[in-house]
Amino acid sequence: MSETIAVVRASRPNFLLLAPLCAGLGLAVAWQQDQHPGLLHTVLVLLGAVLAHAAVNLLNEYDDFRSGLDLLTRRTPFSGGSGALPETPSAARQVLWAGLGTLALVAAIGLYFLWLRGLPLLILGAAGLVLVLTYTRWITRSPLLCLLAPGIGFGPVMVLGTIIALGARLDATALLCSLVALLLVSELLLINQIPDAEADRKVGRRHLVITQGPRKASLLASGLLLSAYGVILAGLLTSTLPPWTTLALIPLPAALWVSRMLPEVLDHAERLHAVLGLNVAVLLSTLALMCVGLSL
């Protein structure tokens, strides 16, 4: 029973809300185009998104346990993994098989939509699988790839993949929504690497917090966060986004506060954790409000 609980914890269920919100952006774009998918297809794309996110979490937890990173990291609510495997080492193999099995289910859902929609899904689907399989062992060794890969996975791959899977078209609104998701998710992963930088360095990772230092990384994170709102504003001004999408600007004051405070709290753990927590709330609420605004 303890090993089963460890597998569930290793999937990091408290973080899995991000995937359905990104897939939800694709679903909202389909609705905005008057393309109303059936319940089965809606459930499958949302399930596939959650399973893909769970798969990368499980494989990441397994690899971090094998590399010894889990024993070096100081865990926070937003970084450092779940701690499931250091507490239950006997569950390591189950976590690995759970990750591979979950990824196989994602591939099966992808093959169904590939059969249904044709080759346009092949490139996005293959890119998604490559990102999941290579993120921890290889992508985290390249600062630029480590920055962009999470955003690409949750942005273009997940948002645009959902749109194609549901039979909608890739228009300017779809591309803009995928860009917003890319910027927000890349910012989220970058900011959450700040507390883990020293432990990551010891196991050979090379992300921007390590190569450029926390202060420069925090300024870049602030730029990515505010750029996402700039993209939303540009979409509203050009009528690429419908007027109700203005709702997504509601978290902007909190985003400005995060951007201003982040460089100032790098050496203060408790204050940094508060900023990280607000940053998560800003990201999730912005994506949720975009989904609502596109659907109205």
Disulfide bonds with the S-S distance in Angstrom:
none
